[in-house]
Amino acid sequence: MKTGHALITEIDATEVQSGDAVFWWLGQHSFIVKTSCATLYFDPYLSEDPSRQVPPLLLPKQVTNATVVFGSHDHSDHIDHPSLPGIAAASPQAWFLVPKATKPVLEGLGISPERIVPIDAEETKESDGMRVTAIPSAHEFFDRDEITGYPYLGFIVSSGGVSIYHSGDTLRYEGLETRLKQVNVDLAFLPINGRDAERFARGCIGNMTYQEAADLAGAIRPRLTVPAHYEMFASNSEDPRLFSDYMQAKYPDLHVWVGPHGTPVRLSALLNKRSTTG
């Protein structure tokens, strides 16, 4: 596992052909995905926190290579307020794509309004050969506001000939499969930590269970499914082997990756062998 400048150097040195992608998992729902034309940071969570079980792999000031920084919703492990100004300074070329309701938050952090791209569900933004469409996420509820729209989003990203679905935090809801089936998803990042009454009562809003995430993958059939959001906090966790075992039993023809943080995973290489755990 690489961290810090060594990780950034590795990402910068990684060559990616059109139609392929390489990703690095930073923990929780944080991923770096490099395509042939962009380096994408999904929900980068880099703040120190005594409750973290996985230390930050990067300091914000080390993120010098971001093309787009996505924030799926305004919870601290997805839109990380302390980290975003440092990322913005280190990657002056990056733009920040967030739910409309969150634009004033980023402005309050000192990020230039010109670099913030607010988006609502079913809106599409395009730039430099990249296409991003936001879809609703049901983080227990949709909580849609008539003025600012949906506060929880998932992102469908087309970049370098690859389609990526980063779900953000969500349940499996009616209409989600239908929407995603319209896209030939190559790479899907899905939460599996689930939900229960005890967690909800203390303000820990839930996600899909590992079975629900597996069945969503079975319905939309991505080329590769990556479970996430299961290991950062002891009080909100799940065993990813349950997900991979369930996928293997129920959808044995679909590829799954469960593995360590901070290691490069090349989509094309993984698809040439069986799903891996480890």
C-alpha positions as CSV (number, residue, x, y, z in Angstrom):
1,M,0.0,0.0,0.0
2,K,1.3,3.4,-1.0
3,T,0.5,6.6,0.8
4,G,1.3,10.3,0.4
5,H,3.6,11.5,-2.3
6,A,4.5,7.9,-3.3
7,L,0.8,7.3,-4.0
8,I,0.4,10.5,-6.1
9,T,3.6,9.6,-8.0
10,E,2.2,6.2,-8.8
11,I,-1.1,7.6,-10.0
12,D,0.7,10.2,-12.2
13,A,3.0,7.5,-13.7
14,T,0.1,5.1,-14.4
15,E,-0.7,4.9,-18.1
16,V,-4.3,4.2,-19.0
17,Q,-5.6,3.4,-22.5
18,S,-9.0,4.4,-23.8
19,G,-11.6,2.0,-22.7
20,D,-9.8,1.1,-19.5
21,A,-9.5,2.5,-16.0
22,V,-7.3,2.1,-12.9
23,F,-8.6,2.9,-9.4
24,W,-7.3,3.2,-5.9
25,W,-9.5,2.8,-2.8
26,L,-8.8,5.3,-0.1
27,G,-11.3,3.8,2.4
28,Q,-15.0,4.3,3.1
29,H,-16.6,5.5,-0.2
30,S,-13.4,7.4,-1.3
31,F,-11.9,6.3,-4.7
32,I,-9.5,7.7,-7.1
33,V,-10.2,6.6,-10.7
34,K,-7.8,7.4,-13.5
35,T,-9.0,7.1,-17.1
36,S,-7.2,7.9,-20.3
37,C,-8.3,11.6,-20.0
38,A,-8.9,12.4,-16.3
39,T,-8.1,11.7,-12.7
40,L,-11.3,11.6,-10.7
41,Y,-11.6,11.8,-6.9
42,F,-14.9,10.5,-5.6
43,D,-15.8,11.6,-2.1
44,P,-12.3,12.1,-0.8
45,Y,-12.2,11.7,2.9
46,L,-8.8,12.8,4.1
47,S,-9.4,14.3,7.6
48,E,-7.9,12.9,10.7
49,D,-10.5,11.5,13.1
50,P,-9.9,9.4,16.2
51,S,-12.8,7.2,15.2
52,R,-11.3,6.2,11.9
53,Q,-10.1,2.7,11.6
54,V,-8.2,3.5,8.4
55,P,-5.8,6.5,8.6
56,P,-5.9,9.0,5.7
57,L,-3.7,7.8,2.8
58,L,-3.2,11.4,1.6
59,L,-2.9,14.9,2.9
60,P,-5.1,17.4,1.1
61,K,-2.0,19.3,0.0
62,Q,-0.6,16.2,-1.7
63,V,-3.6,15.9,-4.1
64,T,-2.0,17.7,-7.0
65,N,-3.5,15.7,-9.9
66,A,-7.3,16.0,-9.5
67,T,-9.3,16.7,-12.6
68,V,-12.7,16.5,-10.9
69,V,-13.6,16.2,-7.2
70,F,-17.0,14.7,-6.6
71,G,-19.0,15.1,-3.4
72,S,-22.1,12.9,-3.3
73,H,-23.7,14.5,-0.2
74,D,-22.8,16.8,2.7
75,H,-21.8,14.3,5.3
76,S,-18.3,14.6,6.7
77,D,-17.0,11.3,5.2
78,H,-18.2,12.3,1.7
79,I,-17.8,16.1,1.5
80,D,-14.9,16.6,3.8
81,H,-15.0,20.3,4.8
82,P,-11.5,20.5,6.3
83,S,-9.9,18.8,3.3
84,L,-11.5,20.5,0.4
85,P,-9.6,23.9,0.6
86,G,-6.3,22.1,0.6
87,I,-7.3,20.0,-2.4
88,A,-8.4,23.1,-4.2
89,A,-5.1,24.8,-3.6
90,A,-3.0,21.8,-4.6
91,S,-5.1,21.0,-7.7
92,P,-5.9,24.5,-9.2
93,Q,-7.1,22.8,-12.4
94,A,-9.8,20.8,-10.6
95,W,-13.4,21.5,-10.5
96,F,-15.8,20.4,-7.8
97,L,-19.1,18.7,-8.6
98,V,-21.6,18.6,-5.8
99,P,-25.4,18.7,-5.1
100,K,-26.9,22.2,-5.7
101,A,-27.6,22.5,-2.0
102,T,-23.9,22.2,-1.2
103,K,-22.6,25.0,-3.4
104,P,-22.8,27.7,-0.6
105,V,-21.0,25.3,1.7
106,L,-18.0,25.1,-0.7
107,E,-18.1,28.8,-1.3
108,G,-17.9,29.2,2.5
109,L,-14.8,27.1,2.5
110,G,-13.1,29.5,0.2
111,I,-13.4,27.6,-3.0
112,S,-14.0,29.9,-6.0
113,P,-17.6,29.8,-7.3
114,E,-16.2,29.4,-10.8
115,R,-14.7,26.0,-9.8
116,I,-17.9,24.7,-8.3
117,V,-20.3,22.8,-10.5
118,P,-23.7,22.3,-8.8
119,I,-25.9,19.6,-10.1
120,D,-29.3,18.0,-9.4
121,A,-30.7,14.6,-10.3
122,E,-31.0,13.9,-14.0
123,E,-28.9,16.9,-14.9
124,T,-25.8,16.3,-17.1
125,K,-22.6,18.3,-17.2
126,E,-20.0,17.9,-19.9
127,S,-16.4,19.1,-20.1
128,D,-13.2,18.0,-21.9
129,G,-14.7,14.8,-23.2
130,M,-16.2,13.8,-19.9
131,R,-19.9,13.4,-19.3
132,V,-21.5,13.3,-15.8
133,T,-25.1,12.6,-15.0
134,A,-26.4,12.8,-11.4
135,I,-29.2,10.5,-10.2
136,P,-31.0,10.5,-6.9
137,S,-29.7,8.5,-4.0
138,A,-32.0,7.4,-1.2
139,H,-30.0,7.8,2.0
140,E,-32.8,6.2,4.0
141,F,-34.9,9.0,2.4
142,F,-34.6,11.2,-0.6
143,D,-35.2,14.4,1.4
144,R,-35.7,16.4,-1.8
145,D,-36.1,20.2,-1.5
146,E,-38.3,22.1,-3.9
147,I,-35.6,24.7,-4.4
148,T,-32.3,23.0,-4.1
149,G,-33.2,19.5,-5.3
150,Y,-31.8,16.2,-4.1
151,P,-29.2,16.4,-1.3
152,Y,-28.0,12.8,-1.9
153,L,-26.7,11.9,-5.4
154,G,-25.1,9.2,-7.3
155,F,-22.9,9.9,-10.3
156,I,-22.8,8.2,-13.7
157,V,-19.5,9.3,-15.3
158,S,-18.4,8.6,-18.9
159,S,-14.7,9.3,-19.3
160,G,-12.1,7.8,-21.6
161,G,-14.5,5.2,-23.0
162,V,-15.4,3.9,-19.5
163,S,-18.7,4.3,-17.7
164,I,-18.5,4.6,-13.9
165,Y,-21.3,4.5,-11.3
166,H,-20.5,5.9,-7.9
167,S,-23.7,5.5,-5.9
168,G,-22.9,7.7,-3.0
169,D,-24.9,6.6,0.0
170,T,-28.1,4.9,-1.0
171,L,-30.7,2.3,-0.6
172,R,-32.0,0.2,-3.5
173,Y,-35.2,2.0,-4.5
174,E,-37.8,1.6,-7.2
175,G,-36.6,2.9,-10.5
176,L,-32.9,2.7,-9.7
177,E,-32.3,-0.4,-11.7
178,T,-34.3,0.9,-14.6
179,R,-32.2,4.0,-14.7
180,L,-28.9,2.2,-14.5
181,K,-29.8,-0.3,-17.1
182,Q,-29.9,2.5,-19.6
183,V,-26.1,2.7,-19.1
184,N,-23.6,-0.1,-19.8
185,V,-21.9,0.4,-16.5
186,D,-18.3,-0.8,-16.5
187,L,-17.3,0.0,-12.9
188,A,-19.8,0.3,-10.0
189,F,-18.9,1.4,-6.5
190,L,-21.7,0.4,-4.0
191,P,-22.0,0.7,-0.2
192,I,-22.8,-2.5,1.7
193,N,-22.9,-1.4,5.4
194,G,-26.6,-1.7,5.7
195,R,-28.9,-0.2,8.3
196,D,-30.8,-0.9,11.4
197,A,-32.9,0.8,14.1
198,E,-30.1,1.2,16.6
199,R,-27.9,3.0,14.1
200,F,-30.7,5.1,12.8
201,A,-31.7,6.1,16.3
202,R,-28.3,7.6,16.9
203,G,-28.2,9.4,13.6
204,C,-26.3,6.9,11.5
205,I,-28.2,7.0,8.3
206,G,-28.3,3.7,6.4
207,N,-27.4,2.2,3.1
208,M,-28.0,-1.0,1.2
209,T,-27.3,-4.3,2.9
210,Y,-24.7,-6.5,1.2
211,Q,-27.5,-8.6,-0.2
212,E,-29.3,-5.6,-1.7
213,A,-26.0,-4.3,-3.2
214,A,-25.4,-7.7,-4.7
215,D,-28.8,-7.9,-6.2
216,L,-28.5,-4.4,-7.6
217,A,-25.2,-5.5,-9.3
218,G,-27.0,-8.6,-10.5
219,A,-29.7,-6.5,-12.1
220,I,-27.5,-3.9,-13.8
221,R,-24.6,-6.2,-14.5
222,P,-21.5,-4.0,-14.4
223,R,-18.3,-5.4,-15.7
224,L,-16.8,-4.9,-12.2
225,T,-18.5,-4.3,-8.9
226,V,-16.6,-2.9,-5.9
227,P,-18.2,-2.9,-2.4
228,A,-17.4,0.0,-0.1
229,H,-18.4,1.9,3.0
230,Y,-17.9,-1.0,5.4
231,E,-14.6,-0.6,7.2
232,M,-14.0,2.9,8.3
233,F,-16.0,3.1,11.6
234,A,-16.4,0.1,14.0
235,S,-19.9,1.2,14.8
236,N,-21.0,1.1,11.1
237,S,-19.3,-1.8,9.4
238,E,-19.9,-5.0,7.5
239,D,-17.8,-8.0,6.4
240,P,-17.1,-7.7,2.7
241,R,-16.6,-11.4,2.4
242,L,-20.3,-11.8,2.9
243,F,-20.9,-9.7,-0.2
244,S,-18.3,-11.5,-2.3
245,D,-19.5,-14.9,-1.2
246,Y,-23.1,-13.9,-2.0
247,M,-22.1,-12.6,-5.4
248,Q,-20.2,-15.8,-6.2
249,A,-23.1,-18.0,-5.2
250,K,-25.9,-16.0,-6.9
251,Y,-24.1,-14.2,-9.8
252,P,-21.0,-16.3,-10.4
253,D,-20.4,-14.8,-13.9
254,L,-20.0,-11.2,-12.5
255,H,-16.7,-9.8,-11.4
256,V,-16.1,-8.5,-7.9
257,W,-13.1,-6.9,-6.3
258,V,-12.5,-6.8,-2.6
259,G,-9.0,-5.7,-1.6
260,P,-6.7,-3.5,0.2
261,H,-6.5,0.3,0.3
262,G,-4.0,2.3,-1.7
263,T,-3.2,-0.4,-4.3
264,P,-3.8,0.1,-8.1
265,V,-6.5,-2.0,-9.7
266,R,-6.6,-2.1,-13.4
267,L,-10.0,-2.9,-14.9
268,S,-8.8,-4.7,-18.0
269,A,-6.4,-6.9,-16.1
270,L,-9.0,-7.9,-13.5
271,L,-11.6,-8.8,-16.1
272,N,-9.1,-11.2,-17.6
273,K,-9.3,-13.4,-14.5
274,R,-11.9,-14.5,-12.0
275,S,-13.3,-12.1,-9.4
276,T,-10.8,-11.6,-6.6
277,T,-10.9,-11.1,-2.9
278,G,-7.7,-10.2,-1.2
